[in-house]
Amino acid sequence: MNDFATTATRWAVRIVLMLVGLVFFLCLMAVACLIALAWGGRALWARLTGQPIVPMSMGAMSPFAGWQTVYRSGSEWMAQSSSNAQTKDDAREGRSRRGVLPGAGDVTDVQPREVHES
């Protein structure tokens, strides 16, 4: 009797797992079909109205955007907050700091040279 119960339990678990996998697969296919239907309807509408067909996208993503915060240390964040205070002072006095990199006045190892046009 134990062999029958063990075999029946194994087959029941296999059948249940197979049905769960099938339902998951069918849900994924339904979502993919809905997305394809939405894109097709959008493309059809664009064609009917004479507009260019623009592909669906997630928007402009920069691969460098995430790395900007990785390499900044706490001292750099503090330096930026103090430079923000300096920028506010400059704005009050009418001076513009547009185009000036933070810490540009601290560079000491660069020798300026003349630009030769050829």
N, C-alpha and C positions, 0 to 999 in steps of 0.2 A: 504494500500500500504506500510506503514511503517513496518508492521509485515513481509511482504514478503521480503523487503530489509534487515531487521535485520536478518531474518532466512537465507537468501541467503549469507549474509556476514559471518555469523557464520560458515556455512558449507564450504564456500570458504577458510576461515582461517584454519579450521580444516583439510581440504584436503591438503592445501599448507604445513602446519606443518607436516602432515603425510608423504608427499612426501619428504620434507627436511630430516626428520628422516630416511626414507627409503634410500635415497641417501647417508646419512652419514653412516648408517649401512653397505651398500654395499661397500663403500670406505674402511671402516675398515676391512671388510672381504677380499677385494682384497689385501690390504696390508698384512694381516695375511697369505693369500695364497701365496703371493710372497715370504715372509720370509720363509714359510714352504718349498716352492719349492727350494729356494736357499739352505736351510739347507739339503734338500734331495739330491740335486745335489752334494753338497760338500761331504756328507756322501758316496754317490755312487762313486764319484771320488776317495775318500780315500780307499774305499774297492777294487776298480779296480786296484789301484796302490800299494796295500798292506800296506798302512800306517794306523796307528790307527785312529779311528774316535774320534775326539776331539770335545766336545760340544762347541757351540758358547757361548761366555761370554763377559762381559764388561771389562775383565782384572782383575788384582788383586786390590781389593779395601779394604782399611783398615778402619774399623769403627772408629778408634782412630785418623785418620789423620785430620779430621775436628775439633776435640776437642782440638788439640794442640794449635791452634791459639786462641781459645775462652778464655782460662785461662791465657794467657800471657798479662801482663799489659805493659804500655809504659816504665816503669822503667826497666823491664826485657829486653825489646828490646834494650834499651840504654846500659844496662850492657853487652849484647851480642856484640854490636858494639865496646865497649871499650875492651872486651876480644878478639875480632878479631884483634884489633891493637896490643894487647899483644902477640897474636899468631904469628902475622907477625914479631914482634921483636924476639920472640923465634926462629922462623924459620931462621932468619938472623944469629942468634948466634949458630945455630946448635942444639938447644934443641927441643925435641919433646913433644907436649902436647896431643898426641893421647891417648885416654882412660881416660882423666882427665875431670871430669864433671865441668861445669862452676860453680863457687862459692864454690868449694870443700874446699878451704882454709879458708872459713869463718865459718865452722862448729866448734862450741865451746862446745856444750852440750853432746858430745859423749865421753865415756870413753873407750879407747881401752883395749882389754883383750886378753889373750893367747888362742890360738886354741888348744883344747885337742882332740887328735885323739883316737877313741875307737877301 
